[in-house]
Amino acid sequence: MDDLDRDLIAALQHAPRAPVNVLADVLDTSPSTVKRRMHRLLAERLVRVIGQLAWSAFSDAHPRHVWISTAPGQAQDVARRLAARPEIQLVAITSGRADVYCVAHPPSREHVRDLLTRDIPSVPGVAATQSDLVLRAVTRADSWRLDRLSAEQVAALAPRSDPPPTAARPGPLSDQETRAARLLHADARLNSGDLARALGASQSTAYRLIQSLLERGVVRPRVEVEPALLGMRLEAVLSVSAAAGSIADVGTALARHRSARYVSVVAGASSVIHHGAFRDEDQLADFLSDDLAGIPGVTAVQVSVVLDVLRRYWIHRSGVRLGEPVPLLTPG
């Protein structure tokens, strides 16, 4: 990848559905160049533009961070088996707090008990598990940005950026809305013509569906790319403990940090989970010794370094290359 590739990814992070000609104007290049670059990045499985879904529209259960200790030599096998389960959004082999870390999205509250006490613990090679309940996401991966564009470029992309959601928790979806959301999950750059053909609906209906799903926050388009491809070669998941009166402030401060890919307030062994991407070990050391230490209310931290990611947001990984998005589980 060269600088133009990275600038294109940065532009897509700000406006994932921006037309090719808009991206070309912002990057001061030709539409044919942008189209060719995008085709190559997609064809080589380096980048996908997917739709991040509001889980509350599909399930009444909150996600769980699950930390797994394995029998000696079994971490890779356990991670592979977990990556085959439809409820598991992210699976990584880690060092630190646990051997395997995953994020589970139960399809309903009725599934939570069996998933956490039977299904995951019974995977061959699992020795022990511990889970944290996500109470509130402070920031998600669709907010993560490469710091490559000028203020003028960001401003030029602003009219093409997705509108802020009009509802904190989107209401129930119709069957047609659910089908449209799942198609946009796999490819968030689908236009109304593409969606109309896939749904067997009129183009005007497809256009209204796209606008409604975006405005309500059911679908949040985002660029999916491995941080290592962009120079962030080290990922870490931090379990941060905070004084009771400081949890919200700690979560907000961590979400503002440039490393933050995902930050959530949780109930469990810690108060806040911070999933960060760092350039190298020195940058992580600076974060731990300077930035984190300067946040009032932090009382303790456990660091789990990511060694390998097998699945992230229901997309299987092979190094920096991305597989096909996995169809999401139907609740109930």
C-alpha positions as CSV (number, residue, x, y, z in Angstrom):
1,M,0.0,0.0,0.0
2,D,1.2,3.5,-0.8
3,D,0.2,7.0,0.5
4,L,-2.8,7.3,-1.9
5,D,-4.2,3.9,-0.7
6,R,-4.0,5.1,2.9
7,D,-5.5,8.5,2.0
8,L,-8.3,6.7,0.3
9,I,-9.0,4.5,3.3
10,A,-8.9,7.6,5.5
11,A,-11.4,9.3,3.3
12,L,-13.7,6.3,3.3
13,Q,-13.5,6.2,7.1
14,H,-15.0,9.7,7.1
15,A,-17.5,9.0,4.4
16,P,-17.9,5.3,3.6
17,R,-20.6,5.8,1.0
18,A,-19.1,8.8,-0.8
19,P,-19.3,8.5,-4.6
20,V,-16.1,7.9,-6.5
21,N,-16.1,11.4,-8.0
22,V,-16.3,13.0,-4.5
23,L,-13.4,10.9,-3.2
24,A,-11.4,11.9,-6.3
25,D,-12.0,15.6,-5.7
26,V,-11.0,15.4,-2.1
27,L,-7.9,13.4,-2.8
28,D,-7.0,15.6,-5.8
29,T,-6.8,12.7,-8.3
30,S,-9.0,11.3,-11.0
31,P,-12.2,9.2,-10.6
32,S,-10.6,6.4,-12.7
33,T,-7.7,6.3,-10.3
34,V,-9.9,6.1,-7.2
35,K,-12.1,3.4,-8.9
36,R,-9.0,1.4,-9.8
37,R,-7.5,1.7,-6.3
38,M,-10.8,0.7,-4.7
39,H,-11.2,-2.3,-7.0
40,R,-7.7,-3.5,-6.1
41,L,-8.1,-3.1,-2.4
42,L,-11.4,-5.0,-2.5
43,A,-10.1,-7.7,-4.9
44,E,-7.0,-8.3,-2.8
45,R,-9.2,-8.6,0.3
46,L,-7.4,-5.8,2.1
47,V,-10.4,-3.6,2.7
48,R,-14.2,-4.0,3.0
49,V,-16.9,-1.3,3.5
50,I,-19.4,-3.0,5.7
51,G,-22.4,-2.0,7.7
52,Q,-22.0,-2.0,11.5
53,L,-25.4,-3.0,12.8
54,A,-27.2,-1.7,15.9
55,W,-27.4,-4.9,17.9
56,S,-30.4,-3.7,19.8
57,A,-32.4,-3.9,16.6
58,F,-31.7,-7.6,16.3
59,S,-31.4,-8.9,19.9
60,D,-32.5,-8.0,23.4
61,A,-29.3,-9.3,24.9
62,H,-26.1,-7.2,25.4
63,P,-22.7,-8.5,24.2
64,R,-20.2,-10.1,26.4
65,H,-16.4,-9.9,26.6
66,V,-15.2,-13.5,27.3
67,W,-11.8,-14.3,28.6
68,I,-10.7,-17.9,28.2
69,S,-7.9,-19.9,29.7
70,T,-7.0,-23.0,27.7
71,A,-5.2,-26.3,28.3
72,P,-1.5,-26.0,27.3
73,G,-1.0,-25.9,23.6
74,Q,-4.8,-25.6,22.9
75,A,-5.2,-21.9,22.4
76,Q,-5.2,-22.0,18.5
77,D,-7.6,-24.9,18.4
78,V,-10.0,-23.3,20.9
79,A,-9.9,-20.0,18.9
80,R,-10.6,-21.8,15.6
81,R,-13.6,-23.6,17.2
82,L,-15.0,-20.4,18.6
83,A,-14.5,-18.6,15.3
84,A,-16.9,-21.1,13.7
85,R,-19.7,-20.2,16.1
86,P,-22.3,-17.7,14.8
87,E,-22.6,-15.8,18.1
88,I,-19.0,-14.9,18.2
89,Q,-18.2,-11.5,16.7
90,L,-14.5,-11.3,17.5
91,V,-11.9,-14.0,18.4
92,A,-8.3,-13.4,19.2
93,I,-5.4,-15.3,20.6
94,T,-3.9,-13.2,23.4
95,S,-1.2,-13.1,26.0
96,G,-1.9,-11.6,29.4
97,R,-5.2,-11.9,31.1
98,A,-6.2,-15.0,29.1
99,D,-5.1,-17.2,26.2
100,V,-8.2,-16.5,24.0
101,Y,-10.4,-13.4,24.0
102,C,-13.7,-13.2,22.3
103,V,-16.8,-10.9,22.0
104,A,-20.0,-12.8,22.0
105,H,-23.4,-11.5,20.8
106,P,-26.1,-13.8,22.2
107,P,-29.1,-13.8,19.8
108,S,-31.5,-13.3,22.7
109,R,-31.6,-13.1,26.5
110,E,-32.8,-16.7,26.6
111,H,-29.5,-17.8,25.0
112,V,-27.1,-16.1,27.4
113,R,-27.0,-18.7,30.2
114,D,-26.4,-21.7,27.9
115,L,-23.8,-19.8,25.8
116,L,-21.7,-18.7,28.8
117,T,-22.1,-21.7,31.1
118,R,-22.4,-24.6,28.6
119,D,-21.5,-23.8,25.0
120,I,-18.3,-21.9,25.4
121,P,-16.9,-23.8,28.4
122,S,-17.6,-27.2,26.7
123,V,-15.4,-26.3,23.7
124,P,-12.5,-28.9,23.8
125,G,-9.4,-27.3,25.3
126,V,-11.2,-24.7,27.4
127,A,-10.0,-24.8,31.0
128,A,-11.8,-21.7,32.5
129,T,-13.8,-18.7,31.4
130,Q,-14.6,-15.3,32.7
131,S,-17.0,-12.8,31.2
132,D,-17.9,-9.1,31.4
133,L,-21.3,-7.8,30.4
134,V,-21.3,-4.8,28.1
135,L,-23.5,-2.1,29.7
136,R,-22.8,0.7,27.2
137,A,-20.5,1.2,24.2
138,V,-18.6,4.5,24.6
139,T,-17.1,4.3,21.1
140,R,-17.1,1.8,18.3
141,A,-14.8,0.9,15.5
142,D,-16.8,3.0,13.0
143,S,-15.4,6.1,14.8
144,W,-11.8,5.0,14.4
145,R,-10.0,7.3,12.0
146,L,-6.5,7.5,10.4
147,D,-5.0,10.9,11.0
148,R,-4.0,11.6,7.4
149,L,-6.5,14.2,6.0
150,S,-6.4,17.9,6.3
151,A,-9.1,19.9,8.0
152,E,-10.2,21.1,4.5
153,Q,-10.5,17.5,3.2
154,V,-12.5,16.4,6.2
155,A,-14.8,19.4,5.8
156,A,-15.3,18.5,2.1
157,L,-16.3,15.0,3.1
158,A,-18.7,16.1,5.8
159,P,-21.8,16.5,3.6
160,R,-21.3,12.8,2.5
161,S,-20.8,11.5,6.0
162,D,-23.5,9.5,7.6
163,P,-26.1,11.4,9.7
164,P,-26.1,10.9,13.4
165,P,-28.7,8.4,14.5
166,T,-32.1,9.8,15.4
167,A,-32.7,7.1,18.0
168,A,-30.5,5.7,20.8
169,R,-32.1,2.3,20.4
170,P,-33.7,1.6,17.0
171,G,-37.2,0.0,17.2
172,P,-38.2,-3.3,15.7
173,L,-37.6,-3.9,12.1
174,S,-39.9,-5.2,9.4
175,D,-38.9,-8.3,7.4
176,Q,-37.9,-6.1,4.5
177,E,-35.8,-3.8,6.7
178,T,-34.1,-6.8,8.2
179,R,-33.2,-8.2,4.8
180,A,-31.9,-4.8,3.7
181,A,-29.9,-4.3,6.9
182,R,-28.2,-7.7,6.4
183,L,-27.3,-6.9,2.8
184,L,-25.8,-3.5,3.8
185,H,-23.9,-5.3,6.6
186,A,-22.1,-7.3,3.9
187,D,-21.6,-4.2,1.6
188,A,-22.4,-0.8,2.9
189,R,-21.8,0.9,-0.5
190,L,-24.8,-0.8,-2.1
191,N,-26.8,1.8,-4.0
192,S,-30.5,1.8,-4.3
193,G,-30.4,0.0,-7.6
194,D,-28.3,-2.8,-6.3
195,L,-30.5,-3.2,-3.2
196,A,-33.7,-3.1,-5.2
197,R,-32.5,-6.0,-7.4
198,A,-31.4,-8.0,-4.3
199,L,-34.8,-7.4,-2.6
200,G,-37.0,-7.6,-5.6
201,A,-38.4,-4.2,-4.8
202,S,-38.6,-0.9,-6.6
203,Q,-35.7,1.5,-6.6
204,S,-37.7,4.1,-4.7
205,T,-38.5,1.6,-2.0
206,A,-34.8,0.6,-1.8
207,Y,-33.8,4.2,-1.5
208,R,-36.2,4.9,1.3
209,L,-35.0,1.7,3.1
210,I,-31.3,2.8,2.9
211,Q,-32.1,6.3,4.2
212,S,-34.3,5.1,7.0
213,L,-31.7,2.5,8.2
214,L,-28.9,5.0,8.1
215,E,-30.8,7.8,9.8
216,R,-32.1,5.6,12.6
217,G,-28.6,4.2,13.2
218,V,-29.6,0.6,12.4
219,V,-26.7,0.5,9.9
220,R,-23.5,2.5,10.4
221,P,-21.2,2.1,7.4
222,R,-17.5,1.6,8.3
223,V,-14.3,0.6,6.7
224,E,-13.0,-2.8,7.8
225,V,-9.2,-3.1,7.5
226,E,-6.7,-4.7,9.7
227,P,-4.8,-2.1,11.8
228,A,-1.5,-3.8,11.0
229,L,-1.9,-2.9,7.3
230,L,-2.0,0.8,8.3
231,G,1.1,0.6,10.5
232,M,-0.6,-0.2,13.8
233,R,1.2,-3.4,14.4
234,L,0.3,-3.9,18.0
235,E,-3.2,-4.3,19.4
236,A,-4.0,-4.6,23.1
237,V,-7.2,-5.1,25.1
238,L,-7.1,-3.3,28.4
239,S,-9.3,-4.2,31.3
240,V,-9.5,-1.0,33.3
241,S,-10.8,-0.7,36.9
242,A,-12.1,2.6,38.0
243,A,-13.5,4.2,41.2
244,A,-17.3,3.9,41.2
245,G,-17.9,7.6,40.7
246,S,-15.4,7.9,37.9
247,I,-16.4,5.1,35.5
248,A,-18.2,7.2,33.0
249,D,-15.4,9.8,32.9
250,V,-12.7,7.1,32.5
251,G,-14.7,5.6,29.6
252,T,-15.1,9.0,27.9
253,A,-11.4,9.8,28.3
254,L,-10.3,6.5,26.9
255,A,-12.7,6.8,23.9
256,R,-11.0,10.1,23.0
257,H,-7.6,8.6,22.9
258,R,-6.2,8.1,19.4
259,S,-5.6,4.4,19.9
260,A,-9.3,3.7,20.7
261,R,-11.0,1.2,18.4
262,Y,-13.7,0.1,20.9
263,V,-14.4,1.2,24.4
264,S,-17.2,0.0,26.6
265,V,-18.4,0.3,30.2
266,V,-18.8,-3.2,31.5
267,A,-20.0,-5.2,34.6
268,G,-17.5,-7.8,35.7
269,A,-13.9,-8.0,36.9
270,S,-13.2,-4.5,35.4
271,S,-15.1,-1.3,34.8
272,V,-14.1,-0.4,31.2
273,I,-12.7,-2.4,28.3
274,H,-10.4,-0.5,25.9
275,H,-9.4,-2.2,22.7
276,G,-6.6,-0.1,21.2
277,A,-4.3,-0.1,18.2
278,F,-0.7,1.0,18.6
279,R,2.2,1.6,16.3
280,D,4.6,-0.5,18.4
281,E,5.5,-1.5,22.0
282,D,7.0,2.0,22.7
283,Q,3.7,3.6,21.9
284,L,1.8,1.2,24.1
285,A,4.3,1.9,26.9
286,D,3.7,5.6,26.5
287,F,0.0,5.1,26.7
288,L,0.2,3.0,29.9
289,S,2.8,5.1,31.7
290,D,1.7,8.6,30.6
291,D,-1.8,8.8,29.1
292,L,-3.6,6.1,31.2
293,A,-1.8,7.2,34.3
294,G,-3.1,10.7,33.8
295,I,-6.8,9.8,33.8
296,P,-8.3,10.5,37.2
297,G,-10.2,7.6,38.8
298,V,-8.2,4.7,37.2
299,T,-7.3,2.2,40.0
300,A,-5.9,-0.8,38.1
301,V,-5.4,-2.2,34.6
302,Q,-4.8,-5.6,33.1
303,V,-3.3,-5.7,29.6
304,S,-3.9,-8.5,27.1
305,V,-1.7,-8.2,23.9
306,V,-3.3,-9.6,20.8
307,L,-1.2,-12.2,19.1
308,D,-3.5,-13.2,16.3
309,V,-7.1,-12.2,15.2
310,L,-9.1,-15.0,13.6
311,R,-12.4,-13.2,13.3
312,R,-13.4,-9.6,13.7
313,Y,-16.9,-8.3,13.3
314,W,-18.0,-11.6,11.8
315,I,-15.3,-11.5,9.2
316,H,-12.7,-14.3,9.2
317,R,-9.0,-13.1,8.9
318,S,-5.9,-14.5,7.5
319,G,-3.2,-12.0,8.5
320,V,-4.3,-8.7,7.0
321,R,-6.6,-10.4,4.4
322,L,-10.3,-10.4,5.0
323,G,-12.8,-13.2,4.3
324,E,-16.4,-12.9,3.4
325,P,-18.8,-11.4,6.0
326,V,-20.6,-14.2,7.9
327,P,-24.4,-13.9,7.9
328,L,-25.6,-12.7,11.3
329,L,-27.5,-15.0,13.5
330,T,-31.3,-14.6,13.5
331,P,-32.5,-13.8,17.0
332,G,-34.8,-16.3,18.7
